[in-house]
């Protein structure tokens, strides 16, 4: 079985990380881009503005 080439990450608003709204996206596992923390400008419907979203760890899941 082949290894995964990307991992799933969660993007939260930079100025309010405990916000109710967040995005999920993929990021490469290896290479130069894997070491850089992801930062994107996305729309936040809670504040109704475009804001900077930063990468955070995924929350633990329960089984």
Rosetta blueprint (number, residue, H / E / L):
1 X L
2 X L
3 X L
4 X L
5 X L
6 X E
7 X E
8 X E
9 X E
10 X E
11 X E
12 X E
13 X E
14 X L
15 X L
16 X L
17 X L
18 X L
19 X L
20 X L
21 X L
22 X E
23 X E
24 X E
25 X E
26 X E
27 X E
28 X E
29 X L
30 X L
31 X L
32 X H
33 X H
34 X H
35 X H
36 X L
37 X L
38 X L
39 X E
40 X E
41 X E
42 X E
43 X E
44 X E
45 X L
46 X L
47 X L
48 X L
49 X E
50 X E
51 X E
52 X E
53 X E
54 X E
55 X E
56 X E
57 X L
58 X L
59 X L
60 X L
61 X L
62 X L
63 X L
